[in-house]
Amino acid sequence: MRRFANFIDGEWVEHAGATLPVDDPSTGEQIAEVPDSDTTVVDRAVAAARRAFDTGSWRRMSAADRADRLRALARVLETRFDGLVDDLVADSGSTARFAPMMQVGAPLAHLRDFADMAPLLAAPAAYPVQTTPGFGQWELHREPIGVVGAFSPYNFPLFMAVWKVAPALLAGNTVVLKPSPLTPYGPDALARAAAEAGIPPGVLNLVHGDRVAGEALAEHPGVDLLTFTGSSAVGSLVMGAAARGLKDVVLELGGKSPGLVLPDADPELAVRGMLFSSLMHAGQACVALTRMLVPASQRDDYLDLLAERAGAVSLGPAADLATDVGPVISEAARQRVEKLVSAGLEAGGRALVGGTPPVGVPEGGHYVTPTVIVDAAPDNPVVREEVFGPVLVVQTYDDVEHGIRLANDTPYGLAAGVWGGDLQRARQVALRLRGGLTWVNDAAQADVARTPFVGRGRSGVGGELGPEGLFAYTVTRSLYTALDADVGARPYGVVGSEWE
Ligand code: NAD
């Protein structure tokens, strides 16, 4: 069984204290254990990151040089591609068909995309200014903020870590990464590759653990910025810590995103897009479109098509190439999803597909039957709460205005989809939906690091990716250089004349 260690100041630190088990969600068997790090471990990691930031070379290197190290990091990870896919199938329960692209390929592409953004960090042109009297010059410099405390979730363990580590490092910060204890393989591989890619000791530190380590990192006075991806509940705690410590904060949180199907949509495209989006990775994607809104007049046709397509989806072990939908991450997650489905059915929803215990799956695995729920009222918990399991809810609307109102009727605002034949009309509707990432006639495009990823409401604060996401890891220095040596030209005389 693999025993993971923390990575602090360029060294792998064996952990003597308590550990947390890592299960394979497909079988429920323990495959590894990670340190349940305490505050002393976090203190060491933050001290290392602090030293590396305050006195090390990283922040003084050019952005182009740091970008080269990120590319080297991607190259190292690329050499381990197949092994990484296997590891991430095993710890995250991501299917063997989905994992190569979304768990490994996309993070590597994003690492390189981030590296290509290095020119954005160059100092912008200087602005000569004429004061009265005298003259000088202002320059704006984008500088790193300092030590970044990064928290990543279990669903895309390498990808979400890269979304934080890559821009933070590119901008010249140092990082303490605390990943989900459920999925340590990706973050471990990232730290190993960083060492091989010539990223100096202390620049990237990895601390495994859960709530104790998370709270210690969030509250640590040596940390300057908190960047968190995970549930809205924990995100709110992290923001509380940021408020207490007056730290910068970036939060990427949960969602309950709508897919609005307009009356002129292609039903096949809409149904397949919605099923892909809501069932991929067993529904454990933050941007999953989990509420499908169809015109009331076309309800029966859509339900027939959904029943046929969703009924054909196969549930099984993640490593099996025939599997469409794998397990959810843990027994606790399985129970939570089942409870929410039951609550939805008790509150008036009807299971069009699923809603029953899984059959023909390995004993001990954390499986949930892919489920489509219809006839749930807008206040039904399964319509309002993030399920984070393979569950799609279908709602009906009377006219498009009603559809837009229903689509926007949740506290979240992460992603949205619109299906329609008239593209201009569909785009206009898309722009009225509450969400940062919005698709027209698709539900799967999220693989470009240059496109900002921004949640509204309970879905987040600030955003990741794109130039804005990179600049979140910088602070702007305004540097003024006086170019006029004449002391008489300065307004200093004011002091003499008024206060002496
Ligand atoms: P989670 O909130 O349970 O955990 C996220 C991280 O916080 C983990 O590293 C965890 O160990 C840590 N943590 C737990 N308690 C903590 C505390 N008190 N203080 C500080 N850190 C603490 O989330 P999860 O279950 O791993 O991930 C699923 C959630 O993530 C879903 O809600 C999903 O929508 C969201 N998510 C959002 C995005 C996005 O970009 N918006 C992307 C992926 C996942």
Residues whose N, C-alpha, C, O or C-beta is under 5 A from the ligand:
A	BS01	NAD	F151 S152 P153 Y154 K178 P179 S180 P181 G209 D210 R211 G214 E215 A218 T229 G230 S231 S232 V234 L237 E252 L253 G254 G255 C286 S459
